[in-house]
Amino acid sequence: MTSASTLTVAAPGQSGRLLSARRLSTSAMHATLVRILGPASSFAMAMILASALGAAGSGVFYVALTLVTALAILAKFGLETALQRFVGAERGSDRMPAVIGIYRQALKISISLAALISALCIVAAAPIARSVLDDPNQADLVRVLGLLILPYTLLGVHSAMLKALARPAWGGFFEAAAWPLLTLSLTALGLLHGALSPYAIAVIYLLASLLAAAGSYAMVRSRLPRGIRAAPMPASTLYSSCISLTGVELINYALLWLPFILLPALAGADEAGLYNVSHRLAAQLGLLMLVVASITSARFADHYRQRHLVDLRRLAGRATRTLLMFGLPATIVLLLWGEQILHIFGVEFVAAASALRILVIGQLINLATGPVGYLLAMTGQERLLRNVLLATVSLLLPMALLLIPPFGATGAAIAVSAAIVFHNLICSRLVSQRLGLPFFLAFAR
């Protein structure tokens, strides 16, 4: 891996692509406004599920959905990050043959893996329902959700392509908003015909994912010129990066979602339902990181490829300050009025207030340290990032096993927030060592 000492330091703005503070804030605001449809729809869906299924029923549903989403990460094979890195570094009309070649390779890989994993999930639905959900009657639920894997994978690949093609608002819309918005709309139609079962809700999720995936595909095709001969990237280059990035995605997913698997077994479905609501509220702060990363990740890769270290440094600093500017007001609201917000979901969910506050503090530290993980991934340090995440999960798992049985959702929140802090501090240190950036990116100028 290339150390900071081997980089050629270019004059500020030499690449012609450095985002000003105003442009970054404006782009972040636009992308946030587009993506906010997703959290708003997810919030409404969480309320509907909490009301229709209760804490236990919604907990079982989200455990099944979490498992299927983890399988979809395998199918995506790290291509979401790889596309932003490689396509972002090939931006420009003269580089379109390479861009199209990378895109076609990504499609072949993702479709093949998604079809295989989906088939395996459907075949193993009964044992999954018995062992993971502790309810053999939920096998049909697992089968329907297993069909989600292919459209969900394609949705992720095309969302990443849009971000890499300098369309972060559209990429963010399809990544975070299109599917939840469609799910909510179809659920509203279903409610007009009576009560919804977990199986019916799973079918709605499937239909919404198919529609969202089709829309993202059409948008990407409209951005790529026709009649250009593709120039495929060497398969070894793409596979080598994707193997490490798949590990990164899976471990990162485990870091965030492992409590959903452990809570039903160690503390009961009620605690899983409480944690789900508190996690989804706190995760809205994490959404800011996704928004800013969708704007800056491809540019990180571009600056690094051209060895414009000054531009890379300034963009990282501006990104971190933007995260804090947008994140602090929401943090204050969630910390001060957590009980009142949770009461919207139902009286029983007020018990998640402590878990919510702990998770919010963890997310605030995540924003304060900046996009350190994305910097490592976009500059070819994905193996280091994977190793850090392995160490992080090694910390999370014993803490979760120790804290969840006596403290339930609150224990899970403590374990997750401690793991987030550990991960971000280590990544900050590596970014400082490998790229020559300040440990606290907010001070990068």
N, C-alpha and C positions, 0 to 999 in steps of 0.2 A: 504494500500500500504506500501511496505517496504521502510523504510528510509535508508539513507546511513549508519547510525550508527549501523544497525543490520547486515551489510555485513561483512563477514570474509575477511580480506585483505590477499590475497595470495601473495607469492613471485613473483616477475616479471618473466613472462614466464612460470609459474607453469602449466598453462593449456596446454602448448605445442602448442598453436594455435595462439600465438600473431604474428601479421604481422609486419615484420620489415619495416622501412621507404622505403628501396629499393624495397622490394616485393610489398608494397602497391602502390608505384609509378609505378612500372612495370605493375602490374595488372590493375591499372587505365589507363595506356597508352594503353594496349592491349584492354581493354573494350571500351575505347574511340574510338580507331581506328575501332573497329567492329561497334560501334553504330553510328559513324559519317556518315555511309551510310544512316541512317534514316534522320538526318537533311539535308544532301545533297539532298536526294530525295524529302523531304518536301519543301526545298528551290526551287527546280526545279518545283515541282507541284504548289507552290504558284505563280511562274512566269507564268506558263502555264495558270492557272486560272485567274490571273490578266490580262493577254493578251487576253484570249478568252472571259471572262465574264465582264471585267472591274471592277472598284472598287465596284460599286453597286451590280453587279451580284455575284462577289466572296464573298461580304459581306453577301448576302442572303444565299449562299451555306454554308458558315462557321457557320452561326447562326443555320441552320438546323442540321449540323454535331455536333455542340456543344451541342445542346439539346439532341440528340440521345446518345452522349457520356456520358452525365450526367445520362441518364436512364440506361446505361450499368454499371455505377458505383453502382447503386442500385442492379443490378443483381450480380455483383461481391461480394457484401455483406461484404466488408472489407477483403476478403479472400487473396488478394495479400499480404497484410501486415501480416495477421495472419499466412499464410503459412511460410513466412520467419521467423517469431518469433517461432512458434511451431516446425516446421521441423528443423530449425536451431539449436534449443535446443536439438534435438534428433539425431544429426549427429553421424555416426558410424555404422559399419556393424551389430553390435548387436542390434541396435535400428530400423532396417528396418521394422519389423512388425508394430511399432508405426507410422513410416513415411508413409507406404502404407495405414494404416488405416485413417490417417489424410487426405491424398490425395483423397481417395475414398469418404470420407464425403464431401470434398470440391467440388468434381465433381457433386455429387448428388444435393447439394445446388445450385450451380451456374447454372447448366443446367435447373433445375426447375424454378428458378427465371427469368432467361434470356428468356425462352420460354414464360412465362406468360407476362412479361413486353413488349416483342416484339409484341405479339398479341394485347395487349392494345394500343400500339403505332400505329399499322397498322389500327386498328378500328377507332382511334381518329385522323387519319391523316388530314381529312378535317378541323375540328375545329382548329387543331394545325397550319395548313397553314394559316388560316384566322387570328388567334389571335397573333401568334408569328412572322410569316413571313410577315404578312399583305398582303398576296397574295394567294387567294384560288386556283389559278392555280398550286400551288406548292404541292398539296396533294400527287401526285404520287412520287415526290421527297422524301417526308417524309416517304412514305410507303417503298420505296426501302432502305432508310437509316435505317428505323426501323428493317429491316431484318439483319442489321449489329450487332445488340445487342448480339445475341448468339455467333457467331464466335469471336467477339471482347472480350466478357467475357471469353471464353475458352482460347483465346490467352493470356489474362492477367493472368489467373490462372496458366497456364503452364509456362509462363515466370517467375513468382514468384517461382514456384517449382524448376526450373533450378537454380535460384540464391540461393535458400535454400539448394540445393544439391551441393553447391560449384562449380557451373558452371556459374559464373557471366557474362562471355563474351557471352555465348550462350543465357542466360536469357536476357541480354541487347539487343542482336541482334533481338530476337523475339519480345521483348517489344517495341523497338524503331525503328528498321531498316527493318525488314522483310516486314511488311505491307506497309510502304511508298515506299520501293524499288519495290515491286510487283505492287503497284498502278501506279508508274511512268512508269514501263515497259509496262503495259497494256494500259496506256494512250498514250504512244508513238505509240503503234500498232494501237490504235483507230484513232489517228491523220492522219495516213496514208490513212484512208478512208474518210477524210473530217473533217469539224468542229464538235466539241463536244458540246452537250447541258448539262445543269446541271443534267438532268435525266441520260444521258449516263455516265457522270462522277460518279454519285452515283452508277450505276451498276458496274462500274470498281472498285470502293472502296469496294463494296460487294464481288466481285470475289476475290480480293486481300486478304481480311480478311479471307475468307474461306481457301484459300491456305496457308496463314500464320498460321492459327489455326491448320490445319492438320499437318504442319511441326513441330510446337511446341509440339503437342501431341506425334508424333512419337519420338521426341528427349527425352521427359520425359520417355516414355515407355522403351527406350533403356537404360536409367540410372537406372531403378528399376529392381531388381532381380525377376525372375519368381518363382512361386511355394512356396511363403512364405505366411503363414496365417496372415492376417491383424489383428492388435490389435487396434480397434477404440478408439479414445479419447472420454471421456465422452461428450455427446452432449452438456450438459449444459456449459462445459468449453469453447468449441469452439463457441457456440452461444453467450455467454456472452461477449467474446472478440470481435466477429464480429459485434455485434450491435453497440458498441462504435466505432469500426474502420470504419463501414459504415458511421456513422456520421462524422468522421474525413475526410474520402475520399470525401463525398459530400460537406462538408463545404470548404475543401481545393480547390475543383474544382470550387465552387462558387467564392472563393477568386480570382482565376486566370481568370475565364471565364465570370463572371457576366457582365463585360463591353460589351461583345459580344451580350448579350441579351438587354442591356439598350441602347447601341449606336444607333441602327436603329430607335428606337422609340423617343429618346431624341435629337439626332443630325443628323440622316440620315444615309442611307446605305453607302454613300461615306466615312463618318468618321469611320464607322465600318470596311470598307476595309483598310483604312489607319492604324487603330489600329491593325488590324490583322497582317499586314506585320511587323510593329514595334515590336509587341509582339513576333512573331515567330523568329525574329532575336535576341531579347534580351533573349528569352527562351533557346537559345543555351548555354548560361552561366549556366542556371538551369540544363541543361543536365549533367554538371559536377557533380552536387549533386546526380543525379540519378545514375551515373556511380560509384561514390565512395560508395554510399549507397548500391548498388547491391553487392559490395565486402565486406562491413563491417557489414551490418545489421544482418545477421545470426550469425556473430561472436559476436556482441554486446549481442544478446540473449544467446549465449553459455556462454560467460564470466559471464553474470549476473546470469544465472542458477547455475553455479558452484561457485558463490560468489568470483570471481577473480576481485576485484575492481581495483587493480593496472593495470592489463592488459586492463581492460575497459577504464581506464583513459588514458593510453598511446595510445591505438588505436584511441580514440576520438581526441586526440591532433594531431596524425599523419594524420588522415583523414582531419582535418581542414587545416593543413598546406599544404597538397596535393591539396586541393581545391583552395587555394590562389595561389599556384605555377602555376597551370594550367590556372586559371581564369584571372589573372591580364593582361597577354598579349592580350587576346581577348577583355577584357574590354577597354584597351587603343585604340585598333583598332576601335571599335564601337563608342567610344566617339569622336575620332579625325576625322574619315572619314565616319560618319554616312550618310551625304548627298550623297556622291559618291556611297556608297553601296546601298542606297535606289533608286538611279537613275537607277540601273540595272532593277528594277521592272517596271519602267516607270516614266516619268517626273512628273506625278500627285502624285506619292508616296513620292517625296522629302519633301512634306509638313509634313510628319510624323517624321521629324528629331528630333524635340523637344520631342515628345513622346518616341522615341527610346532612347534618352539619359537619360531621367528620369527613364525608365524601366531598363536600364543597371545599373544605380546607385543602384536601388532597388535590382537587382540580385547580385551585388557585395557585398552588405551588407548581403544578404542571404548566400553567400559563406563564408564571413568573420566570421559569427557566428557559422558556422559548422553544422553538422548533428544533431542539437538539437531535432528536431521533431522525427527523427528516433530513437534517444536514448530513448525518452519517450515511443514511441510505442513498442520498443523491450524489455523494462524493466517493462512492465505491467502497464504503466502510461497512457494508451490510453484514459481513461475518462478525465484526466487532459488535455491532448492534445485536445480532443474534445471541452472542455469548453473554452480553449484558442482560438481555431478557431471560436467558436461562438462569442466570444467577438471581434475577428478580423473582422468578417463579419459585426457585428453590427457597427463597425467603417467604414468599406468600403462602405456599402450601402448609408448612408446619404451623405458621401463625394462624391460618384459617382453621386447621384441625384443632388447635389449642383454644381458640377464642369463640368459635361458632357454637359449640355445645352449651357453654354457660351463658353466652350473651346474644346468641341468635344473630339478627340482622346488624346490630351494633358491632358485634365481634367481627363480622364479615367486613364491615366498613372500616374498622381499624386496620385489619390485615391488608385490605386493598390500598388504603391511603398510605400506609407505611411503605408498601411495595412501590407505589408511584413515586414517592419522594426518593427512595433509594435509587430507582432506575434513572430518574432525571438528573440526580446529582452525579452519578457515574457517567452518564452521557455528556453532561456539561464538562466534566473533566477530560473526557476523550476528545471532544470538539476543541477544547483549548489546546490539548497536546498535538492533535493531528492536523488541525487547520489553522492554528495560531490565533484563534478568536478568544475574546475575554471569557472567563468562567461564567460571569453574569452577562448574558448577551444584551440585556437592556442598556448596558454601558458601551456597546460597540458603536463606533462612529466612523 
